[in-house]
């Protein structure tokens, strides 16, 4: 019995190592070498917001394309978990780190792989470098291509109808992408579909969907999901911070209110805040003296009298001589 277990162990081990040795990205793409370099570049995309970022630093592998169009990347040194990768080509007149987005010269496409997946790429249209690309082997790429086909429908369709009709078609496309995200069993493809659905725009009207989505993939801790949770305002941490901020505001308002009440209690007679000169003027105002009379009695400029009166109004919360006449004189 032990002998058979040992044989089975060797068989499983050999099969696993054999599959791992075959893992990689390979394909055959026919390019016009008069325009394009016979090379293909591989980049790892750490989050979906960087899908169209480009620099020499994120290009970590290059493969030559032989005269028949074949190329191969060995994936054994890559992470065990799925990641989003970008393959791109470069024109002879451009540096390697060049990305062309849209149009007939678009030079890149995306795929999902890990260090033990087998991905095969073939080109079905000789006249266009990436439009006829088909990705086979590792199953998530089949759904990824379906997502791309749905997302590019809006760009490839000529809308001749009204704005309302165009809006309805967009809503239908985005709803279809959310359906793919909801039913897909691969977390990375599921999240990819949401990014293609312009979730930033439709989140306010589909909040329950996103709550359910985050709950479904709550155990996912990849950089893709960490970044996504930062962009969705319904994550638990943001709710906690929201309530903490509200509590702080209430505390500060309560503190300021208590300080104001304490100050009023300490100084129930606001006339005590008036200067000696202002008290004199205030007493003359109560007697009904005019500004000119106050100026002559106190031997000060008329403009100075007016300045003092304005400050008295401000300190006592008054607006006119009538308010002074009605003031409770017991406060003096």
Secondary structure, DSSP 4 states (H G I P E B T S, - for coil): -HHHHHHHHHHHHHHHHHHHHH-EEEEE----TTTB-SEEEEEEESSGGGTT---GGGEEEEEEPPTTSEEEEE-TTS-SS-EEEEEE--BTTS-SS----SSTT--EEEEEE-TT-EEEEEES-TTSTTTTEEEEESTHHHHHHHHHHHHTHHHHS---S-HHHHHHHHHHHHHHHHHHHHH-S-HHHHHHHHHHTTHHHHGGG-HHHHHHHHHHTTT--SHHHHHHHHH-TTSHHHHHHHHHHHHHHHHHHHHHHHHHHHHHHHT--GGGGS-HHHHHHHHHHHTT--HHHHHHHHT--HHHHHHHHHHHHHHHT--SHHHHHHS-GGG-
